[in-house]
Amino acid sequence: MKLPEGIVAYLWTATGLVSLVIIVFGIYWSYKNGQFDENIKYIIFNEEDGDAKTPPHEHGSDSATTPKSHNP
């Protein structure tokens, strides 16, 4: 089946626009439902988890840069 001349560009444009609308709607929905809440880490983790709440680059120790040996 051969498509009419120039229709492919319009199909790609329409597909791109629909994708952008879906992405924007998804981000809006996420924002409205609190999905970007930074305090979620306090709900997921508790005090017994220790430093699991902080990212590895903020631990303050050099354990992330030094390789650990796995000797049995």
Sequence and secondary structure as in RCSB ss.txt:
>XXXX:A:sequence
MKLPEGIVAYLWTATGLVSLVIIVFGIYWSYKNGQFDENIKYIIFNEEDGDAKTPPHEHGSDSATTPKSHNP
>XXXX:A:secstr
    TTHHHHHHHHHHHHHHHHHHHHHHHHHHTTTT TTHHHHH  GGGGGGGS GGGS SGGGTS      
